[in-house]
């Protein structure tokens, strides 16, 4: 069995391919080459951030279980800050198609966050998926 970081990288690549191909094709049809380039760049950026976060989770899991959730949240916040910064910098230029960017980044981010939650429910992250509570016999009143 592979570790969680490897599973996250594999999942990111799979999601990138599954969402990237139609996103680029639709963006090309709707917005031309600029839209297709924007869609491709957006998918690569989001997938790369997700894969990088997987490596951060591997590091955190080896240090302390309590760090895992902090790294997950910190990774998400860092990625969102990067996306926002790039949008502010690139939106006024002709390099990106703003509507394509506004659709592709949130879509891929949402799907990858769902995948991240699913993949992170591995045995090495037990505190994310704790064992069910067993009712105490004294609580029956």
N, CA, C and O atoms as a GROMACS GRO file, in nm:
protein
  564
    1UNK      N    1   0.085  -0.118   0.000
    1UNK     CA    2   0.000   0.000   0.000
    1UNK      C    3   0.090   0.125   0.000
    1UNK      O    4   0.191   0.129   0.070
    2UNK      N    5   0.052   0.222  -0.077
    2UNK     CA    6   0.130   0.345  -0.086
    2UNK      C    7   0.090   0.442   0.024
    2UNK      O    8  -0.019   0.432   0.080
    3UNK      N    9   0.179   0.536   0.052
    3UNK     CA   10   0.147   0.633   0.156
    3UNK      C   11   0.049   0.737   0.103
    3UNK      O   12   0.022   0.745  -0.017
    4UNK      N   13  -0.003   0.815   0.194
    4UNK     CA   14  -0.108   0.911   0.160
    4UNK      C   15  -0.059   1.018   0.064
    4UNK      O   16  -0.133   1.057  -0.026
    5UNK      N   17   0.064   1.064   0.080
    5UNK     CA   18   0.116   1.168  -0.010
    5UNK      C   19   0.120   1.117  -0.153
    5UNK      O   20   0.084   1.190  -0.246
    6UNK      N   21   0.164   0.994  -0.172
    6UNK     CA   22   0.168   0.937  -0.307
    6UNK      C   23   0.027   0.923  -0.362
    6UNK      O   24   0.004   0.950  -0.480
    7UNK      N   25  -0.067   0.881  -0.279
    7UNK     CA   26  -0.206   0.870  -0.323
    7UNK      C   27  -0.261   1.007  -0.362
    7UNK      O   28  -0.336   1.018  -0.459
    8UNK      N   29  -0.224   1.113  -0.287
    8UNK     CA   30  -0.272   1.246  -0.318
    8UNK      C   31  -0.217   1.295  -0.452
    8UNK      O   32  -0.288   1.358  -0.530
    9UNK      N   33  -0.088   1.267  -0.478
    9UNK     CA   34  -0.029   1.308  -0.605
    9UNK      C   35  -0.096   1.233  -0.720
    9UNK      O   36  -0.129   1.293  -0.823
   10UNK      N   37  -0.117   1.104  -0.703
   10UNK     CA   38  -0.185   1.025  -0.808
   10UNK      C   39  -0.328   1.074  -0.831
   10UNK      O   40  -0.373   1.086  -0.945
   11UNK      N   41  -0.398   1.103  -0.722
   11UNK     CA   42  -0.536   1.153  -0.734
   11UNK      C   43  -0.537   1.289  -0.802
   11UNK      O   44  -0.625   1.316  -0.884
   12UNK      N   45  -0.440   1.374  -0.770
   12UNK     CA   46  -0.433   1.506  -0.831
   12UNK      C   47  -0.410   1.495  -0.981
   12UNK      O   48  -0.473   1.566  -1.060
   13UNK      N   49  -0.320   1.407  -1.022
   13UNK     CA   50  -0.294   1.389  -1.165
   13UNK      C   51  -0.418   1.336  -1.235
   13UNK      O   52  -0.453   1.382  -1.344
   14UNK      N   53  -0.484   1.239  -1.174
   14UNK     CA   54  -0.605   1.182  -1.235
   14UNK      C   55  -0.715   1.288  -1.249
   14UNK      O   56  -0.777   1.299  -1.354
   15UNK      N   57  -0.738   1.366  -1.143
   15UNK     CA   58  -0.839   1.470  -1.149
   15UNK      C   59  -0.800   1.576  -1.250
   15UNK      O   60  -0.884   1.628  -1.324
   16UNK      N   61  -0.670   1.609  -1.255
   16UNK     CA   62  -0.622   1.707  -1.352
   16UNK      C   63  -0.649   1.664  -1.495
   16UNK      O   64  -0.688   1.746  -1.579
   17UNK      N   65  -0.629   1.537  -1.523
   17UNK     CA   66  -0.656   1.487  -1.658
   17UNK      C   67  -0.806   1.484  -1.686
   17UNK      O   68  -0.852   1.529  -1.791
   18UNK      N   69  -0.881   1.429  -1.590
   18UNK     CA   70  -1.026   1.414  -1.610
   18UNK      C   71  -1.096   1.550  -1.626
   18UNK      O   72  -1.185   1.564  -1.710
   19UNK      N   73  -1.055   1.649  -1.546
   19UNK     CA   74  -1.116   1.781  -1.557
   19UNK      C   75  -1.045   1.871  -1.657
   19UNK      O   76  -1.108   1.956  -1.719
   20UNK      N   77  -0.915   1.851  -1.674
   20UNK     CA   78  -0.836   1.940  -1.758
   20UNK      C   79  -0.868   1.928  -1.906
   20UNK      O   80  -0.880   2.030  -1.975
   21UNK      N   81  -0.882   1.808  -1.955
   21UNK     CA   82  -0.908   1.790  -2.099
   21UNK      C   83  -1.038   1.857  -2.141
   21UNK      O   84  -1.038   1.935  -2.236
   22UNK      N   85  -1.150   1.829  -2.073
   22UNK     CA   86  -1.273   1.899  -2.115
   22UNK      C   87  -1.269   2.049  -2.087
   22UNK      O   88  -1.326   2.128  -2.163
   23UNK      N   89  -1.202   2.089  -1.979
   23UNK     CA   90  -1.194   2.233  -1.947
   23UNK      C   91  -1.120   2.308  -2.058
   23UNK      O   92  -1.164   2.414  -2.101
   24UNK      N   93  -1.009   2.253  -2.102
   24UNK     CA   94  -0.931   2.318  -2.208
   24UNK      C   95  -1.011   2.318  -2.339
   24UNK      O   96  -1.012   2.418  -2.410
   25UNK      N   97  -1.076   2.207  -2.370
   25UNK     CA   98  -1.154   2.200  -2.494
   25UNK      C   99  -1.270   2.299  -2.493
   25UNK      O  100  -1.293   2.370  -2.591
   26UNK      N  101  -1.342   2.303  -2.383
   26UNK     CA  102  -1.457   2.397  -2.374
   26UNK      C  103  -1.407   2.540  -2.376
   26UNK      O  104  -1.468   2.625  -2.442
   27UNK      N  105  -1.299   2.569  -2.305
   27UNK     CA  106  -1.244   2.705  -2.303
   27UNK      C  107  -1.196   2.746  -2.442
   27UNK      O  108  -1.213   2.861  -2.481
   28UNK      N  109  -1.138   2.654  -2.517
   28UNK     CA  110  -1.094   2.684  -2.654
   28UNK      C  111  -1.216   2.719  -2.740
   28UNK      O  112  -1.213   2.814  -2.817
   29UNK      N  113  -1.321   2.641  -2.724
   29UNK     CA  114  -1.442   2.665  -2.803
   29UNK      C  115  -1.506   2.798  -2.767
   29UNK      O  116  -1.552   2.871  -2.856
   30UNK      N  117  -1.511   2.831  -2.639
   30UNK     CA  118  -1.580   2.951  -2.592
   30UNK      C  119  -1.492   3.077  -2.602
   30UNK      O  120  -1.539   3.182  -2.645
   31UNK      N  121  -1.364   3.065  -2.564
   31UNK     CA  122  -1.280   3.185  -2.553
   31UNK      C  123  -1.154   3.180  -2.638
   31UNK      O  124  -1.070   3.269  -2.628
   32UNK      N  125  -1.139   3.080  -2.720
   32UNK     CA  126  -1.023   3.074  -2.809
   32UNK      C  127  -0.896   3.030  -2.738
   32UNK      O  128  -0.901   2.973  -2.629
   33UNK      N  129  -0.782   3.058  -2.802
   33UNK     CA  130  -0.654   3.014  -2.746
   33UNK      C  131  -0.623   3.072  -2.608
   33UNK      O  132  -0.563   3.004  -2.525
   34UNK      N  133  -0.663   3.196  -2.583
   34UNK     CA  134  -0.639   3.256  -2.452
   34UNK      C  135  -0.717   3.182  -2.345
   34UNK      O  136  -0.664   3.156  -2.237
   35UNK      N  137  -0.840   3.147  -2.372
   35UNK     CA  138  -0.921   3.070  -2.277
   35UNK      C  139  -0.863   2.932  -2.252
   35UNK      O  140  -0.860   2.885  -2.138
   36UNK      N  141  -0.817   2.867  -2.359
   36UNK     CA  142  -0.759   2.734  -2.344
   36UNK      C  143  -0.630   2.740  -2.262
   36UNK      O  144  -0.607   2.654  -2.177
   37UNK      N  145  -0.548   2.839  -2.287
   37UNK     CA  146  -0.425   2.855  -2.210
   37UNK      C  147  -0.455   2.886  -2.064
   37UNK      O  148  -0.388   2.835  -1.974
   38UNK      N  149  -0.557   2.968  -2.041
   38UNK     CA  150  -0.597   3.000  -1.904
   38UNK      C  151  -0.647   2.875  -1.833
   38UNK      O  152  -0.612   2.851  -1.718
   39UNK      N  153  -0.728   2.795  -1.900
   39UNK     CA  154  -0.780   2.672  -1.840
   39UNK      C  155  -0.666   2.575  -1.808
   39UNK      O  156  -0.663   2.516  -1.700
   40UNK      N  157  -0.574   2.558  -1.902
   40UNK     CA  158  -0.462   2.467  -1.879
   40UNK      C  159  -0.375   2.516  -1.764
   40UNK      O  160  -0.338   2.438  -1.676
   41UNK      N  161  -0.342   2.643  -1.763
   41UNK     CA  162  -0.262   2.698  -1.654
   41UNK      C  163  -0.330   2.687  -1.520
   41UNK      O  164  -0.266   2.659  -1.418
   42UNK      N  165  -0.461   2.709  -1.518
   42UNK     CA  166  -0.537   2.700  -1.393
   42UNK      C  167  -0.537   2.558  -1.339
   42UNK      O  168  -0.517   2.537  -1.219
   43UNK      N  169  -0.559   2.462  -1.426
   43UNK     CA  170  -0.560   2.321  -1.382
   43UNK      C  171  -0.422   2.281  -1.331
   43UNK      O  172  -0.411   2.217  -1.226
   44UNK      N  173  -0.317   2.319  -1.403
   44UNK     CA  174  -0.181   2.284  -1.360
   44UNK      C  175  -0.149   2.348  -1.225
   44UNK      O  176  -0.089   2.284  -1.139
   45UNK      N  177  -0.188   2.473  -1.206
   45UNK     CA  178  -0.162   2.543  -1.080
   45UNK      C  179  -0.233   2.477  -0.963
   45UNK      O  180  -0.173   2.453  -0.859
   46UNK      N  181  -0.361   2.447  -0.980
   46UNK     CA  182  -0.439   2.387  -0.871
   46UNK      C  183  -0.391   2.245  -0.841
   46UNK      O  184  -0.376   2.208  -0.725
   47UNK      N  185  -0.368   2.166  -0.945
   47UNK     CA  186  -0.320   2.029  -0.925
   47UNK      C  187  -0.182   2.029  -0.862
   47UNK      O  188  -0.154   1.948  -0.773
   48UNK      N  189  -0.095   2.119  -0.905
   48UNK     CA  190   0.039   2.129  -0.845
   48UNK      C  191   0.033   2.166  -0.698
   48UNK      O  192   0.108   2.112  -0.616
   49UNK      N  193  -0.055   2.258  -0.663
   49UNK     CA  194  -0.071   2.296  -0.522
   49UNK      C  195  -0.123   2.181  -0.439
   49UNK      O  196  -0.080   2.161  -0.325
   50UNK      N  197  -0.215   2.106  -0.495
   50UNK     CA  198  -0.270   1.990  -0.423
   50UNK      C  199  -0.162   1.884  -0.400
   50UNK      O  200  -0.152   1.829  -0.290
   51UNK      N  201  -0.083   1.856  -0.502
   51UNK     CA  202   0.023   1.756  -0.489
   51UNK      C  203   0.128   1.802  -0.388
   51UNK      O  204   0.177   1.721  -0.309
   52UNK      N  205   0.162   1.928  -0.390
   52UNK     CA  206   0.258   1.982  -0.295
   52UNK      C  207   0.205   1.972  -0.152
   52UNK      O  208   0.280   1.942  -0.060
   53UNK      N  209   0.076   1.996  -0.136
   53UNK     CA  210   0.015   1.984  -0.004
   53UNK      C  211   0.022   1.840   0.046
   53UNK      O  212   0.036   1.816   0.167
   54UNK      N  213   0.013   1.744  -0.043
   54UNK     CA  214   0.028   1.604  -0.004
   54UNK      C  215   0.163   1.577   0.058
   54UNK      O  216   0.174   1.501   0.154
   55UNK      N  217   0.268   1.638   0.004
   55UNK     CA  218   0.401   1.621   0.061
   55UNK      C  219   0.410   1.686   0.199
   55UNK      O  220   0.476   1.634   0.288
   56UNK      N  221   0.341   1.800   0.215
   56UNK     CA  222   0.335   1.865   0.346
   56UNK      C  223   0.264   1.778   0.448
   56UNK      O  224   0.303   1.773   0.565
   57UNK      N  225   0.160   1.710   0.405
   57UNK     CA  226   0.088   1.619   0.496
   57UNK      C  227   0.175   1.501   0.537
   57UNK      O  228   0.169   1.455   0.651
   58UNK      N  229   0.254   1.452   0.444
   58UNK     CA  230   0.346   1.342   0.478
   58UNK      C  231   0.442   1.388   0.588
   58UNK      O  232   0.466   1.316   0.685
   59UNK      N  233   0.496   1.507   0.571
   59UNK     CA  234   0.589   1.562   0.670
   59UNK      C  235   0.519   1.578   0.805
   59UNK      O  236   0.574   1.539   0.908
   60UNK      N  237   0.398   1.634   0.805
   60UNK     CA  238   0.325   1.658   0.931
   60UNK      C  239   0.288   1.528   1.000
   60UNK      O  240   0.296   1.520   1.123
   61UNK      N  241   0.249   1.427   0.925
   61UNK     CA  242   0.210   1.299   0.985
   61UNK      C  243   0.327   1.233   1.055
   61UNK      O  244   0.308   1.162   1.154
   62UNK      N  245   0.446   1.255   1.005
   62UNK     CA  246   0.564   1.196   1.069
   62UNK      C  247   0.605   1.271   1.195
   62UNK      O  248   0.671   1.215   1.282
   63UNK      N  249   0.566   1.398   1.205
   63UNK     CA  250   0.605   1.479   1.320
   63UNK      C  251   0.506   1.467   1.434
   63UNK      O  252   0.543   1.433   1.547
   64UNK      N  253   0.379   1.494   1.404
   64UNK     CA  254   0.278   1.496   1.510
   64UNK      C  255   0.140   1.489   1.446
   64UNK      O  256   0.112   1.563   1.352
   65UNK      N  257   0.053   1.402   1.496
   65UNK     CA  258  -0.082   1.395   1.441
   65UNK      C  259  -0.156   1.528   1.450
   65UNK      O  260  -0.240   1.559   1.365
   66UNK      N  261  -0.126   1.606   1.551
   66UNK     CA  262  -0.195   1.735   1.566
   66UNK      C  263  -0.157   1.833   1.456
   66UNK      O  264  -0.233   1.926   1.427
   67UNK      N  265  -0.041   1.814   1.395
   67UNK     CA  266   0.003   1.905   1.289
   67UNK      C  267  -0.068   1.882   1.157
   67UNK      O  268  -0.070   1.971   1.072
   68UNK      N  269  -0.127   1.766   1.138
   68UNK     CA  270  -0.187   1.732   1.009
   68UNK      C  271  -0.298   1.829   0.973
   68UNK      O  272  -0.302   1.882   0.861
   69UNK      N  273  -0.388   1.853   1.066
   69UNK     CA  274  -0.499   1.944   1.035
   69UNK      C  275  -0.449   2.085   1.012
   69UNK      O  276  -0.502   2.157   0.927
   70UNK      N  277  -0.347   2.127   1.086
   70UNK     CA  278  -0.290   2.260   1.065
   70UNK      C  279  -0.227   2.271   0.926
   70UNK      O  280  -0.242   2.373   0.859
   71UNK      N  281  -0.159   2.167   0.884
   71UNK     CA  282  -0.098   2.168   0.751
   71UNK      C  283  -0.206   2.167   0.643
   71UNK      O  284  -0.193   2.235   0.542
   72UNK      N  285  -0.314   2.090   0.664
   72UNK     CA  286  -0.424   2.089   0.566
   72UNK      C  287  -0.484   2.228   0.553
   72UNK      O  288  -0.504   2.277   0.442
   73UNK      N  289  -0.514   2.290   0.666
   73UNK     CA  290  -0.574   2.424   0.663
   73UNK      C  291  -0.475   2.526   0.609
   73UNK      O  292  -0.511   2.610   0.526
   74UNK      N  293  -0.351   2.520   0.655
   74UNK     CA  294  -0.249   2.613   0.607
   74UNK      C  295  -0.224   2.598   0.458
   74UNK      O  296  -0.207   2.698   0.388
   75UNK      N  297  -0.223   2.476   0.410
   75UNK     CA  298  -0.206   2.452   0.267
   75UNK      C  299  -0.320   2.511   0.186
   75UNK      O  300  -0.298   2.572   0.081
   76UNK      N  301  -0.442   2.493   0.235
   76UNK     CA  302  -0.558   2.550   0.167
   76UNK      C  303  -0.550   2.702   0.165
   76UNK      O  304  -0.570   2.764   0.060
   77UNK      N  305  -0.520   2.762   0.278
   77UNK     CA  306  -0.512   2.908   0.284
   77UNK      C  307  -0.400   2.962   0.197
   77UNK      O  308  -0.417   3.065   0.131
   78UNK      N  309  -0.286   2.895   0.194
   78UNK     CA  310  -0.175   2.938   0.110
   78UNK      C  311  -0.212   2.929  -0.038
   78UNK      O  312  -0.181   3.019  -0.116
   79UNK      N  313  -0.279   2.821  -0.075
   79UNK     CA  314  -0.321   2.807  -0.216
   79UNK      C  315  -0.422   2.913  -0.254
   79UNK      O  316  -0.412   2.973  -0.361
   80UNK      N  317  -0.521   2.937  -0.167
   80UNK     CA  318  -0.620   3.040  -0.198
   80UNK      C  319  -0.557   3.178  -0.208
   80UNK      O  320  -0.595   3.257  -0.294
   81UNK      N  321  -0.461   3.208  -0.119
   81UNK     CA  322  -0.391   3.337  -0.126
   81UNK      C  323  -0.313   3.349  -0.257
   81UNK      O  324  -0.312   3.455  -0.319
   82UNK      N  325  -0.247   3.241  -0.299
   82UNK     CA  326  -0.174   3.242  -0.425
   82UNK      C  327  -0.268   3.264  -0.543
   82UNK      O  328  -0.237   3.342  -0.632
   83UNK      N  329  -0.381   3.195  -0.544
   83UNK     CA  330  -0.478   3.212  -0.652
   83UNK      C  331  -0.527   3.356  -0.658
   83UNK      O  332  -0.536   3.416  -0.765
   84UNK      N  333  -0.560   3.410  -0.541
   84UNK     CA  334  -0.608   3.549  -0.536
   84UNK      C  335  -0.503   3.646  -0.586
   84UNK      O  336  -0.535   3.738  -0.662
   85UNK      N  337  -0.378   3.627  -0.545
   85UNK     CA  338  -0.269   3.714  -0.588
   85UNK      C  339  -0.250   3.706  -0.740
   85UNK      O  340  -0.235   3.808  -0.806
   86UNK      N  341  -0.251   3.586  -0.793
   86UNK     CA  342  -0.236   3.571  -0.938
   86UNK      C  343  -0.353   3.633  -1.014
   86UNK      O  344  -0.334   3.691  -1.121
   87UNK      N  345  -0.473   3.621  -0.960
   87UNK     CA  346  -0.589   3.682  -1.025
   87UNK      C  347  -0.574   3.834  -1.028
   87UNK      O  348  -0.600   3.897  -1.131
   88UNK      N  349  -0.532   3.893  -0.917
   88UNK     CA  350  -0.513   4.038  -0.912
   88UNK      C  351  -0.405   4.083  -1.008
   88UNK      O  352  -0.420   4.185  -1.075
   89UNK      N  353  -0.296   4.008  -1.016
   89UNK     CA  354  -0.185   4.046  -1.103
   89UNK      C  355  -0.218   4.025  -1.251
   89UNK      O  356  -0.187   4.111  -1.334
   90UNK      N  357  -0.280   3.912  -1.284
   90UNK     CA  358  -0.298   3.876  -1.424
   90UNK      C  359  -0.430   3.923  -1.486
   90UNK      O  360  -0.440   3.930  -1.609
   91UNK      N  361  -0.529   3.956  -1.405
   91UNK     CA  362  -0.659   3.996  -1.460
   91UNK      C  363  -0.654   4.116  -1.553
   91UNK      O  364  -0.721   4.115  -1.656
   92UNK      N  365  -0.577   4.220  -1.521
   92UNK     CA  366  -0.576   4.336  -1.610
   92UNK      C  367  -0.502   4.311  -1.742
   92UNK      O  368  -0.507   4.397  -1.831
   93UNK      N  369  -0.435   4.200  -1.757
   93UNK     CA  370  -0.358   4.174  -1.878
   93UNK      C  371  -0.441   4.092  -1.977
   93UNK      O  372  -0.550   4.045  -1.946
   94UNK      N  373  -0.386   4.078  -2.097
   94UNK     CA  374  -0.452   3.995  -2.199
   94UNK      C  375  -0.402   3.851  -2.196
   94UNK      O  376  -0.434   3.771  -2.284
   95UNK      N  377  -0.322   3.818  -2.093
   95UNK     CA  378  -0.264   3.684  -2.083
   95UNK      C  379  -0.367   3.581  -2.042
   95UNK      O  380  -0.360   3.465  -2.084
   96UNK      N  381  -0.464   3.622  -1.959
   96UNK     CA  382  -0.565   3.528  -1.910
   96UNK      C  383  -0.705   3.573  -1.952
   96UNK      O  384  -0.730   3.691  -1.975
   97UNK      N  385  -0.793   3.476  -1.960
   97UNK     CA  386  -0.934   3.502  -1.984
   97UNK      C  387  -1.004   3.494  -1.849
   97UNK      O  388  -1.019   3.386  -1.792
   98UNK      N  389  -1.046   3.609  -1.798
   98UNK     CA  390  -1.102   3.616  -1.662
   98UNK      C  391  -1.221   3.523  -1.639
   98UNK      O  392  -1.225   3.456  -1.537
   99UNK      N  393  -1.320   3.516  -1.731
   99UNK     CA  394  -1.431   3.424  -1.706
   99UNK      C  395  -1.388   3.277  -1.697
   99UNK      O  396  -1.440   3.201  -1.616
  100UNK      N  397  -1.293   3.238  -1.781
  100UNK     CA  398  -1.243   3.101  -1.775
  100UNK      C  399  -1.174   3.075  -1.642
  100UNK      O  400  -1.194   2.972  -1.579
  101UNK      N  401  -1.094   3.171  -1.600
  101UNK     CA  402  -1.025   3.160  -1.471
  101UNK      C  403  -1.125   3.149  -1.356
  101UNK      O  404  -1.106   3.070  -1.264
  102UNK      N  405  -1.231   3.228  -1.364
  102UNK     CA  406  -1.332   3.230  -1.257
  102UNK      C  407  -1.412   3.101  -1.250
  102UNK      O  408  -1.471   3.071  -1.146
  103UNK      N  409  -1.415   3.024  -1.356
  103UNK     CA  410  -1.488   2.898  -1.356
  103UNK      C  411  -1.396   2.780  -1.324
  103UNK      O  412  -1.431   2.693  -1.243
  104UNK      N  413  -1.279   2.776  -1.386
  104UNK     CA  414  -1.193   2.658  -1.375
  104UNK      C  415  -1.128   2.646  -1.237
  104UNK      O  416  -1.129   2.537  -1.180
  105UNK      N  417  -1.073   2.754  -1.182
  105UNK     CA  418  -1.004   2.744  -1.053
  105UNK      C  419  -1.097   2.696  -0.942
  105UNK      O  420  -1.061   2.602  -0.871
  106UNK      N  421  -1.215   2.757  -0.923
  106UNK     CA  422  -1.302   2.705  -0.815
  106UNK      C  423  -1.350   2.561  -0.840
  106UNK      O  424  -1.360   2.483  -0.746
  107UNK      N  425  -1.378   2.527  -0.965
  107UNK     CA  426  -1.425   2.392  -0.995
  107UNK      C  427  -1.319   2.288  -0.960
  107UNK      O  428  -1.348   2.191  -0.890
  108UNK      N  429  -1.198   2.307  -1.009
  108UNK     CA  430  -1.091   2.210  -0.983
  108UNK      C  431  -1.056   2.210  -0.834
  108UNK      O  432  -1.030   2.104  -0.777
  109UNK      N  433  -1.055   2.327  -0.770
  109UNK     CA  434  -1.026   2.334  -0.627
  109UNK      C  435  -1.129   2.257  -0.546
  109UNK      O  436  -1.093   2.181  -0.456
  110UNK      N  437  -1.256   2.274  -0.578
  110UNK     CA  438  -1.363   2.204  -0.506
  110UNK      C  439  -1.349   2.053  -0.521
  110UNK      O  440  -1.359   1.979  -0.422
  111UNK      N  441  -1.325   2.006  -0.642
  111UNK     CA  442  -1.312   1.862  -0.664
  111UNK      C  443  -1.190   1.808  -0.590
  111UNK      O  444  -1.197   1.702  -0.528
  112UNK      N  445  -1.079   1.880  -0.597
  112UNK     CA  446  -0.958   1.831  -0.530
  112UNK      C  447  -0.969   1.837  -0.378
  112UNK      O  448  -0.911   1.753  -0.310
  113UNK      N  449  -1.042   1.933  -0.324
  113UNK     CA  450  -1.064   1.935  -0.179
  113UNK      C  451  -1.146   1.813  -0.136
  113UNK      O  452  -1.119   1.754  -0.032
  114UNK      N  453  -1.245   1.777  -0.215
  114UNK     CA  454  -1.322   1.657  -0.185
  114UNK      C  455  -1.233   1.533  -0.190
  114UNK      O  456  -1.245   1.444  -0.106
  115UNK      N  457  -1.146   1.528  -0.289
  115UNK     CA  458  -1.052   1.416  -0.300
  115UNK      C  459  -0.956   1.417  -0.182
  115UNK      O  460  -0.924   1.312  -0.127
  116UNK      N  461  -0.909   1.535  -0.141
  116UNK     CA  462  -0.816   1.546  -0.029
  116UNK      C  463  -0.878   1.491   0.100
  116UNK      O  464  -0.812   1.421   0.176
  117UNK      N  465  -1.003   1.523   0.124
  117UNK     CA  466  -1.070   1.473   0.244
  117UNK      C  467  -1.081   1.322   0.237
  117UNK      O  468  -1.060   1.253   0.337
  118UNK      N  469  -1.114   1.270   0.121
  118UNK     CA  470  -1.128   1.125   0.106
  118UNK      C  471  -0.995   1.053   0.122
  118UNK      O  472  -0.986   0.951   0.191
  119UNK      N  473  -0.891   1.105   0.058
  119UNK     CA  474  -0.760   1.040   0.064
  119UNK      C  475  -0.699   1.051   0.203
  119UNK      O  476  -0.631   0.958   0.248
  120UNK      N  477  -0.722   1.162   0.272
  120UNK     CA  478  -0.661   1.182   0.404
  120UNK      C  479  -0.725   1.097   0.512
  120UNK      O  480  -0.680   1.102   0.627
  121UNK      N  481  -0.826   1.020   0.481
  121UNK     CA  482  -0.889   0.932   0.580
  121UNK      C  483  -0.818   0.797   0.583
  121UNK      O  484  -0.882   0.692   0.583
  122UNK      N  485  -0.688   0.801   0.586
  122UNK     CA  486  -0.605   0.681   0.587
  122UNK      C  487  -0.565   0.649   0.730
  122UNK      O  488  -0.575   0.734   0.818
  123UNK      N  489  -0.520   0.528   0.756
  123UNK     CA  490  -0.480   0.490   0.892
  123UNK      C  491  -0.373   0.581   0.952
  123UNK      O  492  -0.370   0.599   1.074
  124UNK      N  493  -0.286   0.638   0.870
  124UNK     CA  494  -0.182   0.724   0.927
  124UNK      C  495  -0.240   0.856   0.978
  124UNK      O  496  -0.170   0.930   1.047
  125UNK      N  497  -0.365   0.886   0.946
  125UNK     CA  498  -0.432   1.006   0.994
  125UNK      C  499  -0.554   0.967   1.078
  125UNK      O  500  -0.665   1.013   1.051
  126UNK      N  501  -0.534   0.882   1.177
  126UNK     CA  502  -0.645   0.828   1.255
  126UNK      C  503  -0.731   0.933   1.321
  126UNK      O  504  -0.852   0.913   1.337
  127UNK      N  505  -0.674   1.045   1.361
  127UNK     CA  506  -0.754   1.144   1.433
  127UNK      C  507  -0.855   1.212   1.342
  127UNK      O  508  -0.946   1.279   1.391
  128UNK      N  509  -0.841   1.197   1.211
  128UNK     CA  510  -0.939   1.255   1.119
  128UNK      C  511  -1.064   1.166   1.113
  128UNK      O  512  -1.175   1.216   1.097
  129UNK      N  513  -1.045   1.036   1.127
  129UNK     CA  514  -1.156   0.942   1.121
  129UNK      C  515  -1.152   0.855   1.248
  129UNK      O  516  -1.116   0.738   1.240
  130UNK      N  517  -1.189   0.913   1.364
  130UNK     CA  518  -1.177   0.838   1.488
  130UNK      C  519  -1.274   0.720   1.494
  130UNK      O  520  -1.374   0.716   1.422
  131UNK      N  521  -1.241   0.626   1.581
  131UNK     CA  522  -1.328   0.511   1.601
  131UNK      C  523  -1.461   0.560   1.660
  131UNK      O  524  -1.463   0.658   1.734
  132UNK      N  525  -1.571   0.494   1.627
  132UNK     CA  526  -1.700   0.535   1.681
  132UNK      C  527  -1.701   0.524   1.834
  132UNK      O  528  -1.640   0.434   1.892
  133UNK      N  529  -1.771   0.615   1.896
  133UNK     CA  530  -1.780   0.614   2.042
  133UNK      C  531  -1.868   0.499   2.088
  133UNK      O  532  -1.974   0.472   2.030
  134UNK      N  533  -1.824   0.432   2.191
  134UNK     CA  534  -1.901   0.324   2.250
  134UNK      C  535  -1.977   0.384   2.367
  134UNK      O  536  -1.916   0.442   2.457
  135UNK      N  537  -2.111   0.372   2.370
  135UNK     CA  538  -2.185   0.431   2.480
  135UNK      C  539  -2.144   0.370   2.613
  135UNK      O  540  -2.122   0.249   2.624
  136UNK      N  541  -2.135   0.455   2.712
  136UNK     CA  542  -2.098   0.412   2.846
  136UNK      C  543  -2.222   0.351   2.914
  136UNK      O  544  -2.333   0.403   2.901
  137UNK      N  545  -2.202   0.242   2.983
  137UNK     CA  546  -2.315   0.175   3.049
  137UNK      C  547  -2.377   0.262   3.157
  137UNK      O  548  -2.495   0.245   3.189
  138UNK      N  549  -2.301   0.355   3.214
  138UNK     CA  550  -2.352   0.442   3.321
  138UNK      C  551  -2.445   0.549   3.267
  138UNK      O  552  -2.523   0.606   3.344
  139UNK      N  553  -2.440   0.579   3.139
  139UNK     CA  554  -2.520   0.686   3.081
  139UNK      C  555  -2.665   0.648   3.061
  139UNK      O  556  -2.747   0.734   3.030
  140UNK      N  557  -2.700   0.522   3.076
  140UNK     CA  558  -2.838   0.479   3.055
  140UNK      C  559  -2.921   0.511   3.178
  140UNK      O  560  -2.914   0.440   3.279
  141UNK      N  561  -2.998   0.616   3.171
  141UNK     CA  562  -3.079   0.656   3.286
  141UNK      C  563  -3.224   0.626   3.263
  141UNK      O  564  -3.308   0.653   3.350
   0.00000   0.00000   0.00000
